[in-house]
Amino acid sequence: MKIRVFITLKAGVLDPQGKAVLQALSAMGFDQLRDVRQGKVIELDLDESDPEKAAAAAREMCERLLANTVIEDYTLDIQQ
């Protein structure tokens, strides 16, 4: 089973990379932008057919290693 993990900084946490992208896009003429937040996507391919068990394993991976839950949020996209 494939799971995509989307990891983003929590609201209120400064995002210097997002600000740099915002400035670069603004300099290129994309003036309609208000803000840019940058994150990461991790694709997991689990040897599990039960979506609930796969999601539980992915959440444990996020809590223990993949996401810094003090400053980051994550969401799972389970693809069956």
C-alpha positions as CSV (number, residue, x, y, z in Angstrom):
1,M,0.0,0.0,0.0
2,K,1.3,3.4,-0.9
3,I,1.0,6.4,1.4
4,R,2.1,9.9,0.8
5,V,3.0,11.9,3.9
6,F,2.7,15.7,3.6
7,I,4.8,17.6,6.1
8,T,4.4,21.3,6.7
9,L,5.5,23.8,9.3
10,K,2.9,24.6,11.9
11,A,1.1,27.9,11.6
12,G,3.1,30.6,13.4
13,V,6.5,28.9,12.8
14,L,8.8,31.0,10.7
15,D,9.4,29.6,7.2
16,P,12.6,31.2,5.7
17,Q,12.5,29.0,2.6
18,G,8.9,29.9,2.0
19,K,9.8,33.6,2.3
20,A,12.7,33.2,-0.2
21,V,10.4,31.5,-2.7
22,L,7.8,34.3,-2.2
23,Q,10.4,37.0,-2.8
24,A,11.8,35.2,-5.9
25,L,8.3,34.7,-7.4
26,S,7.4,38.3,-6.6
27,A,10.5,39.4,-8.4
28,M,9.4,37.3,-11.4
29,G,6.2,39.3,-11.6
30,F,3.8,37.0,-9.6
31,D,2.4,39.8,-7.6
32,Q,-0.8,38.1,-6.6
33,L,0.9,35.9,-3.9
34,R,0.2,36.7,-0.3
35,D,2.4,34.0,1.3
36,V,4.3,30.8,0.5
37,R,4.8,28.0,2.9
38,Q,7.2,25.2,2.0
39,G,7.0,21.6,3.0
40,K,8.0,18.1,2.0
41,V,6.4,15.0,0.7
42,I,7.5,11.5,1.6
43,E,6.2,8.5,-0.3
44,L,6.0,5.2,1.6
45,D,5.3,1.8,0.0
46,L,4.2,-0.5,2.8
47,D,3.8,-4.3,2.6
48,E,0.3,-4.0,4.1
49,S,-3.1,-4.5,2.6
50,D,-5.2,-3.2,5.5
51,P,-5.6,0.6,5.2
52,E,-6.1,1.1,8.9
53,K,-2.9,-0.8,9.8
54,A,-0.9,1.0,7.1
55,A,-2.1,4.4,8.3
56,A,-1.3,3.4,11.9
57,A,2.3,2.4,10.9
58,A,2.7,5.6,8.9
59,R,1.6,7.7,11.8
60,E,4.0,6.0,14.1
61,M,6.8,6.6,11.5
62,C,5.9,10.3,11.4
63,E,5.7,10.6,15.2
64,R,9.1,8.8,15.7
65,L,11.2,10.0,12.8
66,L,9.7,11.7,9.7
67,A,8.1,14.8,11.3
68,N,9.3,17.0,14.0
69,T,5.9,17.3,15.7
70,V,7.0,20.2,17.8
71,I,7.1,22.5,14.8
72,E,5.6,20.4,12.0
73,D,2.2,19.0,11.1
74,Y,1.6,16.0,8.8
75,T,-1.2,14.5,6.8
76,L,-1.5,11.1,5.2
77,D,-2.8,10.4,1.7
78,I,-3.5,6.6,1.5
79,Q,-3.6,5.2,-2.0
80,Q,-5.1,1.7,-2.3
